[in-house]
Amino acid sequence: MCTELRRLGAGDPEAQAADLVSISDGVVFDRLVGVRSIVVPAPGTAESVEELGARRPQLSARIFGC
């Protein structure tokens, strides 16, 4: 992951990779048992996986600027 973040021009790829993992864990937790578990497609369904996957690039761009 650090290599990819470095390639994308991240300023501190090691720290940002750790942040990305933490944020991803939080997003998945929220999807499975948090508030979003009751307002989005059911976890584990194809619709849920597609919707969550579509958000990943947006999160990366907003958080890391890459």
C-alpha positions in Angstrom: 0.0 0.0 0.0 2.9 2.4 0.8 4.2 1.9 -2.7 0.9 2.8 -4.3 0.5 5.9 -2.1 4.1 6.9 -2.9 3.3 6.5 -6.6 0.3 8.7 -6.2 2.4 11.4 -4.6 1.4 11.0 -1.0 3.6 13.1 1.3 4.0 10.5 4.1 3.1 7.1 2.6 3.8 5.0 5.7 1.7 7.1 8.0 -1.0 7.6 5.4 -1.2 3.9 4.7 -1.8 3.3 8.4 -4.4 6.0 8.4 -6.1 4.4 5.4 -6.3 1.0 7.1 -7.8 2.6 10.2 -10.3 4.6 8.2 -11.2 1.5 6.2 -11.7 -0.5 9.4 -14.0 2.2 10.7 -16.0 2.3 7.5 -16.5 -1.5 7.5 -17.4 -1.5 11.2 -20.0 1.3 10.6 -21.4 -0.7 7.7 -21.7 -3.9 9.6 -22.9 -2.7 13.1 -23.0 1.1 13.1 -25.6 3.6 12.0 -25.1 2.8 8.3 -26.0 -0.8 8.9 -29.6 0.3 9.0 -29.6 2.8 6.2 -27.6 1.1 3.4 -28.0 -2.2 1.5 -27.7 -5.2 3.7 -24.0 -6.1 4.5 -22.6 -8.8 2.4 -25.0 -8.3 -0.5 -23.7 -7.6 -4.0 -25.4 -4.2 -3.8 -23.6 -3.3 -0.5 -20.2 -4.4 -1.8 -20.7 -2.4 -5.0 -21.8 0.7 -3.0 -18.9 0.5 -0.6 -16.4 -0.1 -3.3 -17.6 2.9 -5.3 -16.8 5.2 -2.2 -13.2 4.0 -1.8 -11.6 6.3 -4.4 -13.5 9.3 -3.2 -12.4 8.6 0.4 -8.8 8.3 -0.7 -8.9 11.5 -2.7 -10.5 13.5 0.0 -8.4 12.3 2.8 -5.0 12.0 1.2 -5.3 14.3 -1.8 -4.2 11.6 -4.2 
